[in-house]
Each structure stands twice: as C-alpha cells, then as structure tokens.
Amino acid sequence: MHVFNCYREIEEANKMVGELKKSLNEKGDFEIKDNWGNSRGLELHVPTSMSGATIRRVPFELALTIIEKHVENQHKELERLKEVCKIQLK
C-alpha cells in the first residue's frame, strides 16, 4: 500500500504544481482566485483529534516549494521501498 500512496501523492502534487504554474501572469506572479475573485494565498491544515489547526494566506511561492519538496521525498521513499522489496524477495 505504501508504494501506491507514494505514486498517488506524486501524481496529485504534480497536478497541483501544474495548476500553480498555469496561474502565473506575465509578471511571474501567481493569480489564483477563489469563487469570489479573491486571491489570498493558500491554506495549510494539520489534522488533530480535536479537528485540527489551519493557517491561511500561505504565499503561493512557499506552497510551491513545499509541494516540490514533498514530491522529492516521495521519490526517495519509493527508492527505499524498492530496496525493501528486493530484500523480501530473496
């Protein structure tokens, strides 16, 4: 299941990066707007047993960096899992 999760995370993250990059204007600024036409940044949510904590107005540039780092980490995890599978198959 871990391998599937890694691939899924990579796929979803790449979609998010694609959407962020499509939102760049001619000046190189992100223009992502909500249903009301407002551009306020993104949200970061950490779930907890009590409902979680959320911060808003996370800068788009920071979000892009986080997503790209997440993809990098998922690729590393896939490589680790490949090695585990090789050992288990012996």
Secondary structure, DSSP 8 states (H G I E B T S, - for coil): -HHHHHHHHHHHHHHHHHHHHHTB-TTS-B----TTS----EEEEE--TTS-EEEEEE-HHHHHHHHHHHHHHHHHHHHHHHHHHHHHH-
